[in-house]
Amino acid sequence: FHLPSRLRRSSDFQTFPTPLPLMKNKHTILQIIRGIEPEIRDFGVANLWMFGSAARDETIIHDVDFLVEFVDRPSFMAFMNLKFFLEEKIGMPVDLFTKQSCPDRFMRRIKSDLLHVA
């Protein structure tokens, strides 16, 4: 079977699958966070907790959930810059919540998962 060159796509010639990123677990995420703690503090972070599937060390972790408490109320850009920084360093999507923005019902639900990381 031969396709004319104008109908060929580069994806037609891919023979090896794209390698998957290394799986992260609770231990590797904690190592990363502890290694970048000074930079996290530079964002004005007073406390950072991990919760959800990563904190419970579940087998499959799709993202990492963090609860953050800032020294002073951050701007939207400062908040988003922290989120992007964490995503870049961890290599996974990050959901970032401020303590002030979480309703009591949500806090009660995640309380047993909260793991202080910075």
Sine and cosine of phi, psi and omega as CSV:
sin_phi,cos_phi,sin_psi,cos_psi,sin_omega,cos_omega
0.00,0.00,0.80,-0.60,-0.07,-1.00
-0.77,-0.64,0.82,-0.57,0.08,-1.00
-0.99,-0.10,0.66,-0.75,0.12,-0.99
-0.86,0.51,0.54,-0.84,-0.09,-1.00
-0.85,0.52,-0.51,0.86,-0.01,-1.00
-0.94,0.35,-0.29,0.96,0.02,-1.00
-0.99,-0.15,-0.13,0.99,-0.01,-1.00
-0.98,0.19,0.61,-0.79,0.08,-1.00
-0.88,-0.48,0.42,-0.91,0.02,-1.00
-0.88,0.48,-0.50,0.87,0.00,-1.00
-0.93,0.36,-0.33,0.94,0.05,-1.00
-0.92,0.40,-0.37,0.93,-0.11,-0.99
-0.97,-0.24,0.01,1.00,0.00,-1.00
-0.95,0.30,0.86,-0.52,-0.05,-1.00
-0.94,-0.33,-0.34,0.94,-0.02,-1.00
-0.91,-0.42,0.69,-0.73,0.04,-1.00
-0.92,0.39,0.47,-0.88,0.08,-1.00
-0.91,0.42,0.75,-0.66,-0.02,-1.00
-0.90,0.43,0.62,-0.79,0.04,-1.00
-0.98,0.19,0.54,-0.84,0.07,-1.00
-0.92,0.40,0.43,-0.90,0.04,-1.00
-0.87,0.49,0.66,-0.75,0.01,-1.00
-0.94,0.34,0.68,-0.73,0.04,-1.00
-0.99,-0.14,0.55,-0.83,0.12,-0.99
-0.75,-0.66,0.02,-1.00,-0.05,-1.00
-0.82,0.58,-0.71,0.71,-0.06,-1.00
-0.89,0.46,-0.72,0.69,-0.03,-1.00
-0.93,0.38,-0.60,0.80,0.03,-1.00
-0.91,0.41,-0.67,0.74,0.03,-1.00
-0.89,0.46,-0.64,0.76,0.04,-1.00
-0.88,0.48,-0.69,0.72,0.01,-1.00
-0.89,0.46,-0.76,0.65,-0.04,-1.00
-0.88,0.48,-0.70,0.71,-0.01,-1.00
-0.91,0.41,-0.50,0.86,0.03,-1.00
-0.96,0.27,-0.36,0.93,-0.02,-1.00
-0.91,-0.41,0.25,0.97,-0.05,-1.00
-0.83,0.56,-0.67,0.74,0.03,-1.00
-0.85,0.52,-0.64,0.77,0.03,-1.00
-0.92,0.39,-0.60,0.80,0.05,-1.00
-0.88,0.48,-0.68,0.74,0.03,-1.00
-0.88,0.47,-0.55,0.83,0.01,-1.00
-0.89,0.45,-0.35,0.93,0.07,-1.00
-0.99,0.14,0.02,1.00,-0.01,-1.00
1.00,0.08,0.38,0.92,-0.03,-1.00
-0.99,0.13,0.81,-0.58,0.10,-1.00
-1.00,0.05,-0.68,0.73,-0.01,-1.00
-0.55,-0.83,0.55,-0.83,0.04,-1.00
-0.68,-0.73,0.80,-0.60,0.03,-1.00
-0.87,-0.49,0.59,-0.80,0.13,-0.99
-0.98,-0.20,0.58,-0.81,0.07,-1.00
-0.52,-0.85,0.03,-1.00,0.02,-1.00
1.00,0.09,-0.40,-0.92,-0.13,-0.99
-0.87,0.49,-0.57,0.82,0.01,-1.00
-0.92,0.38,-0.69,0.73,0.00,-1.00
-0.92,0.40,-0.53,0.85,0.02,-1.00
-0.99,0.13,-0.06,1.00,-0.01,-1.00
0.84,0.55,0.70,0.71,0.04,-1.00
-0.93,0.36,0.37,-0.93,-0.06,-1.00
-0.88,0.47,-0.68,0.73,-0.03,-1.00
-0.92,-0.39,0.85,-0.52,0.02,-1.00
-0.86,-0.51,0.90,-0.44,-0.02,-1.00
-1.00,-0.05,-0.47,0.88,0.02,-1.00
-0.44,-0.90,0.15,-0.99,0.01,-1.00
-0.87,-0.50,0.80,-0.60,-0.01,-1.00
-0.99,-0.14,0.76,-0.65,0.04,-1.00
-0.79,-0.62,0.59,-0.81,0.16,-0.99
-0.94,-0.35,0.79,-0.61,-0.08,-1.00
-0.85,-0.52,0.59,-0.81,0.13,-0.99
-0.84,-0.55,0.84,-0.54,-0.02,-1.00
-1.00,-0.09,0.43,-0.90,0.09,-1.00
-0.89,0.45,-0.76,0.65,0.06,-1.00
-0.82,-0.58,0.38,-0.92,0.02,-1.00
-0.86,0.51,0.84,-0.54,-0.04,-1.00
-0.99,0.12,0.36,-0.93,0.18,-0.98
-0.97,0.26,0.24,-0.97,0.05,-1.00
-0.86,0.51,-0.66,0.75,-0.01,-1.00
-0.91,0.42,-0.64,0.77,0.02,-1.00
-0.90,0.44,-0.67,0.75,0.03,-1.00
-0.87,0.49,-0.76,0.65,-0.03,-1.00
-0.92,0.39,-0.58,0.81,0.05,-1.00
-0.89,0.45,-0.62,0.79,0.07,-1.00
-0.89,0.45,-0.70,0.71,0.02,-1.00
-0.85,0.52,-0.75,0.66,-0.02,-1.00
-0.91,0.41,-0.62,0.79,0.04,-1.00
-0.88,0.48,-0.73,0.68,0.00,-1.00
-0.89,0.45,-0.67,0.74,0.03,-1.00
-0.88,0.48,-0.68,0.73,-0.02,-1.00
-0.90,0.43,-0.70,0.71,-0.06,-1.00
-0.95,0.30,-0.64,0.77,-0.02,-1.00
-0.99,0.17,-0.51,0.86,-0.01,-1.00
0.99,0.15,0.42,0.91,0.01,-1.00
-0.58,-0.82,0.36,-0.93,0.11,-0.99
-0.88,0.47,0.58,-0.82,0.00,-1.00
-0.83,-0.55,0.73,-0.68,0.19,-0.98
-0.97,-0.23,0.83,-0.56,-0.09,-1.00
-0.87,-0.49,0.79,-0.62,-0.01,-1.00
-0.82,-0.58,0.60,-0.80,0.13,-0.99
-1.00,-0.06,0.52,-0.85,0.00,-1.00
-0.86,0.52,-0.63,0.78,-0.03,-1.00
-0.93,0.37,-0.44,0.90,-0.07,-1.00
-1.00,0.04,-0.15,0.99,-0.09,-1.00
-1.00,-0.04,0.81,-0.59,0.07,-1.00
-0.91,0.41,0.40,-0.92,-0.01,-1.00
-0.82,0.57,-0.65,0.76,-0.02,-1.00
-0.87,0.49,-0.67,0.74,0.04,-1.00
-0.90,0.43,-0.70,0.71,-0.01,-1.00
-0.88,0.47,-0.64,0.76,0.04,-1.00
-0.90,0.44,-0.60,0.80,-0.02,-1.00
-0.93,0.36,-0.58,0.81,-0.07,-1.00
-0.99,-0.11,-0.13,0.99,-0.11,-0.99
-0.79,0.62,-0.68,0.73,-0.05,-1.00
-0.94,0.33,-0.35,0.94,0.01,-1.00
-1.00,0.03,-0.36,0.93,-0.16,-0.99
-0.85,0.53,0.81,-0.59,0.01,-1.00
-0.78,-0.62,0.93,-0.38,-0.02,-1.00
-0.93,0.37,0.85,-0.53,-0.06,-1.00
-0.89,-0.46,-0.30,0.95,0.03,-1.00
-0.32,-0.95,0.00,0.00,0.00,0.00
